[in-house]
Amino acid sequence: MYRFPPILLCLISFFVLTATSVFSSPIDLSRAQIFCPIKDKNSLRRSLDVLQQEVEKRTRIRLPLARKLPASGKPVIALTLETDLASFPVTIQTALRALPAIQSEGFKLLVQDDNSVWIVGKDARGLLYGVGQLLRKAEMRPGQITISTEATIASSPRYPIRGHQLGYRPKTNAYDAFTVAQFDQYIRDLALFGANSIEIMPPRTDDDFTSRHMKLPAIRMIGEQSRICQEYGLDVWMWYPNMGKDYEHPDSIQRELKERHEVFAAVPKLDAVFVPGGDPGDLEPDVMFAWLAKEAQVLQKYHPKAKIWVSPQVFRPTQAWFDAFFKHVNADYPWFGGVVFGPWVKIPVQEIRKLVKPSIPIRHYPDITHNYSSQYPVPHWDLAWSMTLGRESINPRPHDEKAIHNALDEFGVGSISYSEGTNDDVNKFVWSDQDWNPETPVIETLRDFARLFIGPDYTETVARALISLEDNWRGNLLTNQAIGQSLRQWQALEKQVPPTVLQNPRFQMGQIRAYYDAYIQRRLLYETELEQQARDVLANAEKTGTLPAIQQARAILEKAWKNRIWPEYRAKCFALADSLFKSIGAQLTMEKHGAMSGRGNFVDNIDIPLNDSPWLMDQLETIEKRPDEKERVAKINELLHRTDPGPGGFYDHFGAPESWYRVVPGESWEKDPGSLRSPRIGFGVGLVGEEWVDEIKATGFKGQITPRVWMKQAKTLYDQPLKIQYNELDPTASYRMRIAYTGRFRSRMKLMTDDGSVIHDFIQTGEQPIFEFDLPKVASSDGKVTFIWTCGEGERGSQVTEIWLIRK
């Protein structure tokens, strides 16, 4: 694989540190000319345009072109290729050659105190990335552009594949509303941070063909996306799932090939096609690879050098499926490009590296866009966040992204991220910087992001404010003090920045999260207290009478929506959502902005109940109808003590941090962020007959309203055992075990103990929530027991929500 020698990285770091300590003065380029002797359009591409246009946007200065190198001392920005250095002054050659050597796509940026800047590319891409580095480090204000001599650097990318998926389809939360110009700018922005690949999609995927937002038919827009990449000199990939119903019958194959002819002919540039093994398009490997050979012939008719990459991505895999898949992968097909490691790949990438030939590259396909039910979920996310922000909200996770990247990067040749829209905007830039150099500190990327996209006067404050949004998601929402601090940071910025920044979509994306987070925390505090008040009233029902108590409890719970708190924060969120829709097509609500359910419409969830009121009120309605007072008292007591395991018993909810210590850990999150070898938190109750529910709500099984805790559970993926350990049991006692099985996986699970006792054989979960079994006395005879859940082959994972150990 392509890696930079460690000694060279050290030299680069040494030079940067040395430059930082010796030079400090900024130079003024406001009157600079651009000298660019490159005549070959294939080498220059759009680098010169990018430099002039991006400077002009921020400074209103159109840097003029110089026909010859200005005299020494006059401000100049020179763009050239390393092969053309011989035509420049010896002093410049000497200074540039003193920098560490650069490799393919690398650049040198030399900032001298004589008001000259030299951008030297190893090749055409290196030139573009050198321009990007200048723009990232320069301070641009109206009428002025300066850059510090500390910006001098020589840099080459660690990995050869660095990109992001920009799918033009309705399922995304913004891309389907983009114009051609917006795609051009977004692709340019990503390239300034080192991206060299953009992945597009065909018109037909697991989605609708069109949406009300689309400015062009999909077949035309992907042609434009390809053209834009071609003009910047970037690679074009296409994610192309197998959506046909039959890939063996000749008539069906001909229909599929006809579509491939139309799609591949519509794009002027295409370097690779990525075909997922599943999600969607599950095929048996023998059928899939026979079909891909036919597809490759069509692909290479229009794009002769293009290759097909595949992923072992399948929801319900078997060992036989993997055996056949990797047999084909290693068969040396001439059209085959490599393997993709992404969501729903059961085998860790470290193992895949051992299963495929060393010559076969592996590309990462990281899910940087989703918060849960994803490849890399937010660790131990609070349930209230999953209910409100949902699976796909604005989600800057800079430190998490670096940790995830650096845990697995060495096993591939780079990555093209899985993205569903602009919600993961910050994550894209962090990920690209890590693909370029995994040693890059996150704060440096965020400073560059803030300096370039918001403004140099807010570099540090915006960078820190973005980090604060990630801190909001750490730990218990009720007690997280970072949320108030984050809001104060954003509110202070609101008072400082000019109207142009207040209307900047990247600023507004941070703003809306700060207000939304603060509003949800305050609502959770308020509604948690209301629930406790209602429970206190019900606890006194035997004295006051059940019917008055029920009526009073209901009135207390209803205050959550009848007497809303902090309406100004709520209004602010809706106003920002409207503004983001107007500027970048961000679809944060379904009705007003045309979002798809579960695809970024988190503002729709701003009022969802955050306490147990839906379940309590449903139960109270049933109890209220009972004619007998004593029976009503008994049912209220049963409701209030639902989790009570009785004297000497144990109760645990495995979605709660307080009980997680019982879950036997696997590898640490830092080593296994995708939890392929360790347990994770899951969300959702699960509906009978439904594989997928978009939002986390207290509704499950056959549509009944469920307790709030059933929306969060411990789980493992595939056949990875889930182990939960109990100590301090009474070795002389007998126990009855009650278990709540909830969650989106409807798996067949078996439960044993560490001594080999079988609590239950394989049973189908998802049909009912509660099961009870006797715990064999031998299993707890030493006062300890470890419960072990496993799934049958082809299942998606084990899930456990609650356990009662009731002393008999």
N, C-alpha and C positions, 0 to 999 in steps of 0.2 A: 504494500500500500504506500501511498505517497505521504511521506512525513519529512518534516524539516529536521536536519541533524541537530541534536541538542546543543552542540558547541556553537552552532551558528545562532540559535535562539539566544544563547547566553551573550554572544557578541552584540547582537541587536539590543538586548536589554541593557548591556553595559554602556553602549553608545548613548541610548536614550537617557539613562541616569546621569551619565557624564555631561551630556548637553544640558540637562535640567539644572545641574549644579553650577555650570560655568556661565551659560548664557541666560538672560532673562528679559532682555529688552524687546518690545514689540516693534515691528517695522510697519510703516504706513504704505499701503498699496492703493490708496484712493486715486492716485494719478498714474497708476501703473499702465503700461502697455503689455499686450500679450504677444510674445514672439513664438511662432510655431512653424518651423521649417518643414514639417512633415507634409509631403505631397500625396502620398498614397492614401486614398480614401478608406481603404480596408484597414489601414493602421490607425488612422485618426478617428474614423467613424463619427460619433457625436460628442466626443470628449470636449472639443473646443466649444461647441454650442452649449453643452452642460455648464461649463465654467462661466461663460458670458451670461447665460440666462439666469442661473441661480444667484450670481452676484447681483445682477440687475434687479431681481425680485426683492432682494433684501436691502439694497443700498440706493437703488435708482441710478446707479452708475453703470454705463455701458462701457466696459473696458475695451479700448480700441486695439486693433491689430497693428503690429509693427512689421514692416517689410524686411527689416534687418535688425540685428541685435542692438538695442540702444547702448549708448556709451556708458561706461562704468559709472556707477553712482546714481543713475536714473532708475526709478522704480520699474521693475519688469517681472513678469511671470512667464517663464520659458517652459514650453512643453516639447519634449523630444523623446525619442527612443534610445535605448542604450547603444544600439548599433550606430547611431549618428553622433556620438559624443566627440568623435575626432575633429569635427568641424567647429568645435567651441573653444574658447580661450583655455590655455593650459591650466590656469589657476582654477577654473571651474572643473576641468577634467580631474585635476588632482584632488579637489575637495570631494567630488562625487565618488571617486575611486577609493577614497579613504573610508567610505561607508561600507558596511558588510555587503557581500555579494547578494544578488537577488535571483530568484528562480522564476519559473513560468508564472505569469500573471502578477509578478511582484513589481514594486516601484520604489523609487527613492524620492524623497521630498527633502530638498535642501533649502533652508531659510537662512539667508545671510544678512548681516547687519548693514550691508550697503544697499538695502531695499530691493534685493533680488530674491526671487523664488524660482527654484528649478524643480520641475516635475519630470522624472525620467522613468519611462515604462520599459519593462523587459519586453513587452509586446503590446498589442492594441488594448487588451484588457488591463494590463498593468498601468497604462496611461490613464484609463478611466478611473481606476481605483486610486491613482495618485491625485487626480483632480478631486475625487471624493474626500481624500484625506485632507487636502487643503481646505475644502469647504467645511469639513467637520471641525477643524481646528481654528479657522479664521473667526474673528469677531466682526460681524457685519451689521452696521447700523445705517440709517438713511444718511447718505453722503460720505460714508467712511467704511473702509475695510482695512483691518490690521491683523497681523499674525505674529506670534511670538517666535523667536529663534529656537525656542525649546521644541517647536513642532518638527524639527529635523528628525528624519527617521528613514531607515531602510527596512522594508517589510515584504514578506512573501507569504502566501496562504499555506496553512498546514494541510488542508484537504482540498482535492480538486473539484468536488461537487458541493455547491453552496447555493441553496435556493429555497423557493417557497411556491406552494400551490395557490393559484388564483383562479378558481373555477367560476366560470360565468354560468350560473344556474340558480334557480329560485331558492334552493335550500340554503344558500349562503345568506348571511345577515346584512350584506351590503354590496358585494361584487356585482350582483345582477342589476344594480342601479347605476353602475359606473358608466361614464361615457368613454369614448376612445381616449380623449385627452386625460381623463382621470387615471385610466390604466397606464398611459404613457408616464405620467408623473409618479405614480406609485412604483412602477417598475424602476424608474430612474432613482427614486429614493432608496429602494432596496439595493440597487447597484452601488450607490455611494457608500454603503456599508459592506461591500464585498460580495454581494450575491452575484452569481454567474449563471443561474438557471431559474427558469420560470416554468411551472407545470400548469398546463391548461387542460380542459376537458372537452370531450365531444358533445354534440347537442343532446345525445341520448345517454342518460345515466339513470340511476335509481331516483329519479326526480321528474318533475313536470318539464315539458319542452320549453315553456315560456312563463313569464310573470308580467304583472302590470308595470314593473319597473324597467324592463329591458328597453334600451334605446335602439338596439339592433338585433336582428335574429341571431341566434347563437352561432350558426355556421359562419356568419360574416364577422362576428366579434372575435372568434378564435383566430380568424385570418388576420385581423388587426393586431391581436396580441402577439402572434407569431412575427408579424412584420416589425412591430416595435422592438421585440427582442433582437431580431436580425439587425436592425439599425444600430442598436447598442453593442452588438457583438456578443450577445448572451445566448446560452443554449436554451432550446425549447424542448420540454418533455410534455407528454400527454398521458394523463391517467385515463385508461380506457377499459372499464369493466366489461365482462361478458354478460350482456343483458338479454341475449337471445334465449329462446326456450329449448332449442335443440341444436347441438353442435356436431351431430353425427349424420343426420339425414341430409342428402345432397341438396335438396331444395332450400332447406333452412340455412345451410352453409352458404349457398349462393346469395341469399338475401343479406346475410351478414357481410359477405365480401363486397357486395355492391355498396353497402353503407360505408365500409372502410375506404373504398375508392373515392367516394364523395368527400369524406372527411379529410383523408390524407392529401387529396388534391387541393383542398381549400386553404391549406396553410403553406406559406412560402418556405418556411424553415421548420424542420422537425428532426431532433437529434436522437430521441429515445421515446419509446412507448412503455409505460408501466401498466401491466395487467395484474390486478390483484387476484389471488387464488380464491377469494371470497369477499363478502361484505362490500358489494353484492357479487353475484355471478359464480356461485359454487359449482365447480366441475371436478370430476375425478381426474387425477393427473394425466392418465393416459389419453383421455379425451381432450383435456386442455392443451397439452403439448402438441398433439396432432393438429388441433385447430390453430395454434400459434404458428406452426410452420406455414400454414396456408396464409395466415394474416401477414406474416413476415414478407411473403412474396409481393403482396400488394403494397405494403409499407415501403419496401426498397425499390419499387417501381418509381415512386415519387421522391423518395429520400434515400438514395442508395447506401449511405453510410449509417443509417439509423439502425438501432438494435432494440430488441424487446427484453424488458426486465420483468421479473415475476416475484410475487411474494407468497410465502406459505401461510396466507391469511385466511383463516377458516374458523367459523364459529364452533363447530362441533367435530374436532379432528379425531382421527384414529391413527394408530401407529402404522397401519397399512397405507393410509393416505400419505403420511410423511415419507415412508419408505419409497413409494412410487414417485413422489415429487422429487426427492433428492437424487434418485436414479436418473431422472430426466435432466435435472440441473447439471449433473456431472457428465452429461453425454456429449459435450463439445459440439452442440449445434452451431452452425456458422452464424445464425441470426441472433443467438442468445447474448444478452449484454451483462446480466448479473442478477443478484438476489436483492430484494427489498425487505427490510425489517421494519415493521410498522405495527399499528394496533391490531389486536386479535391474532398475533403470531404467538403461538404457545411456547415455542422453543426459544430460550434466551439467545441473544445474538452471539454470546461467547460460544455456545454449543453449535450454532449454525456455522460459525467460522471454522469449526473442526469438521463439520459434515460436508462442506463443499471444498473443491480443489483450491489450493492457495492462489491460483491464477484468476479465480472468479471473484470479482469485486462485490461487496455488500454496501448497499446504500441505505441510510437511515430514512425513515418516513415518520418523524416524531409528531405526535399529536400535541401541539402547543396551543390549541384553540379551545379545549374543553376542560371543565372543572371536575366533573365526575363521570362515571360510566365511560371511562376513557383510558388511554394507554398510561398516562401519567397524572392521576387525579391529585387534587390538593390533599396533602396528608392530614388526616383527622379533621376534616372540615366540619364546622359547626352545622348542625341540622338546619338552623334558621337560614344560613347562607344557601344551602342547597334548595330550600323551598322558595327563596326569593330571587337570588341572583341566578339560580338554575345552572344548567349544564354549560351554557354558552353565553356568558356575560363579558363585559369589558374586564379583562383579566391580566393586568401586568403582573408577572411573576418572575422578575429578573433574576433573583438569587436561586429560585427553584430551577429555572431553565438552565442556568449555568451548571448547577449540580447534576441535573439529569443528563445534560450534554456530556459533561466530563466523566460521568460514570461509564459511558458506553462508547465514546467517540473512537477509541483506538481500534475497535473491531470493524470499522467501516472506512469508506473513502469519502465520507461527507454525508450531507443530508439535503433533502428537499422536504420542507415541513408540510404537514397536513393542516390546512387553515380553512375555516368556513367564513371568513370575512375580516372586517377591520377590528373586531373585538380583541384580537391578539396582536395588535399593531406593535406594541413595545416588545413583545416576546420575539417577533421576527427579527428585529434589529439586534437584540441580544444574541439570538441563536446564530445569525450570520457572523457576528464578531467572534463567537466562540469557534465556529467552523474555520474562520480565518486564523485565529490564534487562541487556543483554549486557556492560555495564561492571562488573557485580557481581563482585568478587573471589571466587574459589572458596573461599578460607579463610573468608570471611564466611558463606557458605552452610553450610559444614561446622560452623562455630561455632554457628550457629542450630540446625542439626540436632542437634548434641551437647547443647546447652543444653536444648532442648525435649524430646528423646526419651530422653536418657540422664540428664541432670541438670546443674545449673549449676556444681557443684563439679568437673566433669570436662570443661568446655567446651573448653579448649585441649588437654588431653591426648588426648581422644577425637578431636578434629578432626585433630590431628597423626598419631594412630595410623591413622586412615582413609587419610590421604595416604600413609603408609608402605606400605600394602598395594598401592597403585599403583606405588610405587617398587620393590617386590619384582619386578615384571614387566619392569623395564627392564634391558636388557643381558644378558650371559651369566650363566646361573643358577649355574654353577660358581664364579664369582668375585664374585657380587653380595653385598657386605657389608651391604646394606640389610636383607636378610632376617633376619639375626640381630638387628639393631637393632630391627626391627619387632616381633619376638617379645618382646624385652625390654620394649618399651613396653607391650604387651598384658599381659605377666606382671606388670609393676608395677601396672597398673590393676587386675588381679585381686585384688591384695593390698589395694587402697585402697577399692574399691567395696563397698557393702552387698549382701546376698543378693538384694535386689530387682533390682539392676542385673545381677548375675551371671545372673539368669534372664530378663533382657530380651532378646528375640529380636534386636533390632538390635545389641546388644552382642555377643551370641553369634555373629552372622554375621561380625563382624570377628575375634572370637576364633578361630573355626574356621579361617579363612583364615591367620591368623598361625601357628598350630600346623601346619597342613597344609603351608604353604610351607616352613617350617623342616624338617619331616620329609622332604619331597621333596628339598630341597637336600642334606641329609645322606645320604639314600639315593643320590643321584646321585654324590656324592663317593665313597661307599663302593663302589658298583657300577662306577664308572669305574676305580677302582684294581683291583678284582677282574678286570675285563676285561683290563687291562694285564698283570696277573700271569699270567693264562691265556695271553695271547699270547706272553709271555716263555717260558713252558714249551713252547709249540708251536714257537717259534723254535729251540729246542734239540732238537727231535724227532729229527733225523738222528743225533744222538749218543746220546740216551737210548732211542731206539726209538719208533716212532710210536704203537703201541698203549698203552704206559705213559703217554706224553705226553698222548694224548687222554683217558685215564682221569683223569689228574691235572688237566688243564685243566677237564674237566667238573666235577670235585669243587670246584674253586675257584669256578667260576661258580655252582654250586648253593648256595654259602654265602649268596648274596643272599636266598634265601627260607628256607633251613634255619637260618641264624644271623642273624635279623633284628636290626637296630639300633634303638635308641630306641623300644622298644615302648610306653613311656608316652605319647609324642606321638601314636602311632597310636591308642591307646585313647582319648585325649582327643578326637580327631576323631570317633570313633564315638559317644562319649557326647554330644558337642555336636550331632551329627546327629540322635540320638534326641530330644534336648530340643527342637530346632527343629521336628521333625516333630510333636511333641506340642503345641507352642504355636501354630505358624502353618501347620502342614501342609506344611512344606518337605520335599520328597521327594529326599533326597540319595543314596539307594540304591534299587535296583530291588526286591530280594527283601524287605527289611524294611519299606521305606517306600512301596513301590508306585510308584516313579518309572518314567517311560518312558525307553527307551534313548536316550542322547544328550541328555536334557532335564533337566540339572541334577544327574544322579546321579554327580557327580565323586568322591564317597567310594568308589564301587565301583572306581575306578581307582587307589586309594592304593598298591596292591602291584604294579602293572604294571611289568615289567622296564624299566629306564631305560638299560641298556647294550645291546650287540649280542648278548647271550647267546642270544636265540631263534634268530637266524640262525646264529651260530657253532655252537651245539649241533646244529642241523639239518644243517649242513654236515659236522660231525664224525661224525655218525651215518652219513652216506653214505660218507665217507672210510673209516671204520672197517670197513665191509663189503668194501672192496676187498682182494683176496687178496695183492697184490704190495706189498712194503715200499717199493720205489723209487717205485711209483706213488702210494702214500700220502704219501711225502715230497714228491713233486712237487705233489700236490693241496693239502697243507698250506701249502707255499710260495705257491701260487697264491692260497689264501685270505688269507694274511697280507699279500700284496702286491696285493690286488685293485685298489687305487687307483693303483698305480705306473705312471706313463706312460712309463717307460724313460728312457734317457739323452737329455737335451736336450728332453724332452717337458714337457707341461703337464697338470695335473689341477686341477679345481675342482668343489666342491660348492656349488651356488647357494642352498642353504638355510643355509649357514654365513656368518657375518659376515666371515670372512677372505676370501671370494671375492666378496662383494657389490660391491666396488669396480669389478669388471668390468661390472656391469650398468649400462647407460646410463640415467641418471635421466630422469624426465619432470618434471612439476611437483613442487614440494616437498610433503611431507605436510601442512604447515600450510595450503597452498592447495588440495590435492586429497586430503583424508583418505579419500575413498572409492576412490581410485586408479583413476578412470575415464580418467585421462590419464597414468598413471605405473605402474611395476611394483610388485608387492607380493609378500609371501611367501605360499605356499600350503602346505597340509598334507594328508596322505593319500597312499596308494600307488595306490589304485584297483583295483576288482575288475571282471573282464570281465562285462558284462551288468548292472552295478549303477551307477545314477546317483548313489547316495548311500550312504555308510558312516558310521554314527553316531560311531564312535570311531577315533582314530588308533592303529593297530597295525601291527606288522611283518608284515602279511599282504596280499598283493595279486595282481593278474592272475588266475590260475586257482586261487587259494587257497594258493600256495606262500609260505613264510616268506622274507622279503626283508631285505636290509641295512637298518639303522636309518636311514641317510641318505636312503633313498628316500621317507621319510615327510615330507620337507620340500623345497620347491623354489621357484624364482622363477617368477612368472607375471604375465600381463597379462589383462585382461578383454576379452571380445568380440574385435573386430578391431584393437584397439590393438597395434601391433608390440612385440615383446619384442626388445631389442637388447643383445648382450653383446660386449664389445670386448676384444681381445687386442693388446698391444704386445710388443715385444722378441722377436718371432719371428725365426728365422734366414731372411733373404730368399733364401738359396741352397738352403734345404732343402725337401723335400717332406714333407707331413704326412698321416697317416691320422686321421680324426676319429671318435671313439666318443662316442655320446650316450646318456644314460639319460633316457627320457621317462616320468615317473610323475606321479601326481596324480589328483584326482577328475574332472577334465574329460577326456572321451574325444574330443578334438578332432581334426579334420583339419587338419594343419599343413604349411606350406611353409617351407623354409629357404633363404635367399639370403645373399649377402655384400654389403657396401656398394659393391662395384664392379660389381654386377649378376650375378655368377656364381650359378648355381643349384646348391646342394648336394643338395637333393632337392625334388621337386615335392610336391604335397599327398599326405600319407600319413595313414592312420588310426592314431592312437595309442590306447593302452589295451589293445591285444591282446598286445603283447610290450614288454619294457622297453628293450632295448639295440639300437641301430642303429649301423652303421659306414658311413662314406663317405670317399672321397678328397677332400682339400681342393685345389681347383684352384690350381696354383702361381701363377697370375697374381693370385689373390686375396690372397696374402701376400707378393708380390714386394717390397713396401716395408717388410716387417717388421711390418706391422699388418694387422688384419682386424676388421671388425665383422660379427658374425652377426646376421641379422634374421629372426625367426620371425613369420609371419602366419597367421591362421586364415581359413577360408572363411566366407562370409556365413552368419549364423545360428548360428555356433559360440560357445561360451562363453568361450574364451580359450586362450592359448598357455602351455605349461608346460615348463620345462627343469630337470632335477635335477642331472645331472653331465655334464661334458665332459672327455674326454681328447684331447689333441693329441699324437699319437704320431709321433715323427720316424721316417721310413722309411729 
